[in-house]
Amino acid sequence: MDIDPSNVVVQLCARGIEAEMAGRAEEALSLYVQAWDKRTDGYEACIAAHYVARLQQDLEDVLHWNQESLLAADSVVDGRVAAFYPSLYLNMGKAHEDLGHRDEAQRFYRLAANGLAALPQGRHTDIVRQGITAGLARVAGGSMSSY
């Protein structure tokens, strides 16, 4: 997963993450929206929309921005976002779950699980795997095997 730290959208999102982690949600959202406004392609749109989604208060808005991120990823043809898909699908699953769309949530959690093999071992993959396992368990109403 190569992310160019000199990219202006990436820089704005990095500053947003710092603000978010420091408890400055309004500042973070402003930075994420600036990143969205400065996007020039699907890759940048995918990243910016992902972060905008994180700080939405309305569940429909969370779904909308996660859909924007996934649609943007689908428009990238050079493989730069290939490793993003399990996380994007996980976010779509959670958004659908929160809205009570259990079948759609399960479908996206399974898509996320199917993409795990393409991810490198590491903390990010472990977090995504745990999210998928927990999401599938919640929408199934019981425990599911781990991925």
Summary of the structure (lengths in Angstrom):
residues: 147
radius of gyration: 15.0
end to end distance: 20.5
largest distance: 44.4
contacts: 469
relative contact order: 0.10
helix: 74%
strand: 0%
